[in-house]
Amino acid sequence: MATPTGLRGYLWGQRWNILLTTQFIFTCGIVYNRYQENQAAPPAMKQPRPLRERVDKQQ
């Protein structure tokens, strides 16, 4: 196989940098998305419903 030259050769030499950079950006996106989801969770759990009181009122 002939050694690629020009832009193709440069990109072939940078293949690990391109792969790892893409993987890093993708991973950061997942981490950020999970962080955002976790920020929305606590307000919904701040006031748990008192289940025993509700059962007592029904009887």
VENWO-V714691 format. One line per field, one symbol per residue. ss: DSSP state (H for helix, E for strand, C for the rest). psi: psi as a letter, one per 20 degrees, with the letter a starting at -180 (. if undefined). burial: b if it has 9 or more other C-alpha atoms within 8 Angstrom, else e. A space follows every 50 residues. Layout:
# VENWO-V714691
ss->???
psi->???
burial->???
This chain:
# VENWO-V714691
ss->CCCCCHHHHHHHHCHHHHHHHHHHHHHHHHHHHHHHHHHHHHHHHCCCCC HHHHHHHHC
psi->pqpqrbhggghhhjhhggghgghgggghggggghgghhhigghhjhnqpn hghhghhh.
burial->eeeeeeeebbeeeeeeeeeeeeeeeeeeeeeeeeeeeeeeeeeeeeeeee eeeeeeeee
